[in-house]
Amino acid sequence: MQRILWRGTAYFVRGSFAAFVCIAAIALSGGIARAEIFILTNDGQVQGEELKIPGTPPNQTVIRTASGGQLTLDKSQIKQIIPQGPAELEYERIRPTYADTVDDQWRLAEWCRTHALSKQRQVHLERVVALDPDHKAARAALGFAQIEGRWVRPDDLKRQQGFVFYKGEWRLPQEVELLEENRKESQAEHDWVMKLKRWRAALDNHPEKTDSLHDELMKIDDPAAVPALTQLVNNEKHRSVKILLIEELLHIGTPGAMNVVVARTMDDADEEVRLSAMDRLVAANHPEVASFYIAALRSPDNARINQAALCLGMLRDKSAISPLIDALRTTHRHVEQQGAPGQISTTFSSGPGNNRSGGMSVGGQPKETVETLENQQVLSALTAITGVSFQFDQRAWRAWYVGQMRSLNIDARRG
């Protein structure tokens, strides 16, 4: 290392860097108004102000230092320039005036705090603790805690409490494990989105490979692929491809995958897709999905009630008998808001067994009508599940059902 002394200030230059430093010993009468720290490629640093001097070669920088001289540096030797504000400059000016004692170092740390110089404050707080290990204020400012008479660093305290440092925060190991699982799951789901996009493009670009691409799809059994498959099936326009994707979701068979298939049986705009999805759902034998269709029997939308009944009839699930009896006839209340001529708004209210009578009013008051509908798909489902038919006679159906349940209970007690 080569040491260069200039006007009472020492600069340290390593190795061949000395060949790039030109020291102009020009005394300047005043101090510098602003300054930067020039980090050099050899990890040294120079503090001063960059000067704009006419005639300076473009590959060089002239720096006026705090001691009043000039340095000419080759720009290739400057790795980084860190600006310094008035507070940093004042700190550099007053720092040598404070003694290396507990009181002075504490006062300088406090000065740094009031001037928002956190890094410099840290240095002087640590020096206070080095001089006086039991200085409570400095310890507290550094985040230490006193445990059983021992000063413990914040990081050590967290570790003793069982925390681990994860992505900038202290967290419990269980939380980190969960976050890592979520991160890996999100990454896996993203990867499947990209893979299935490529698969879908190959299906369009290489129709001759349809069979092999079908086989490739059916090999997927990773639950992380379900969001990507859901996105594809929701956006798919081709019936055959949509049915293929539904088959793959059934193959994976997770609750999330089954929810997508059930939704297709109810809501897909293409009737053939709805029926195909239901056929495959029945063949896959997932009786737990019956609860979804039973809940849909309470819909205010009569078309949805009948679609749910159609699906229940295909499932042949006996747990649906009683809810289907309730849905044989559904009563719908329509309220029309009477207003100015040409202004009519309508709301709907319905539900199985709703026996509210209709009413009519005039003079701008709401007009209420009641409509009771017989649901053919509900009757068909009941007949398919039970093997009997009482048409739309709900009383007869309930009497039969009570008799069936009583008979089952008697048989169970005898057994």
Secondary structure, DSSP 8 states (H G I E B T S, - for coil): -EEEEETTEEEEE-GGGGGGEEEE----SS--SSEEEEEETTS-EEEEEEE--TT--TTEEEEEETTS-EEEEEGGGEEEEEEE-HHHHHHHHHGGGS-SSHHHHHHHHHHHHHTT-HHHHHHHHHHHHHH-TT-HHHHHHTT-EEETTEEE-HHHHHHHTT-EEETTEEE-HHHHHHHHHHHHHHHHHHHHHHHHHHHHHHHHH-GGGHHHHHHHHHT---GGGHHHHHHHHHH---HHHHHHHHHHHHHH--HHHHHHHHHHHHH-S-HHHHHHHHHHHHHHT-GGGHHHHHHHTT-S-HHHHHHHHHHHHHHT-GGGHHHHHHTSEEEEEEEEEE-STT-EEEEEEEEET-----B---SSS-EEEEEEEE-HHHHHHHHHHHS---TT-HHHHHHHHHHHHHHHHHHHHH-
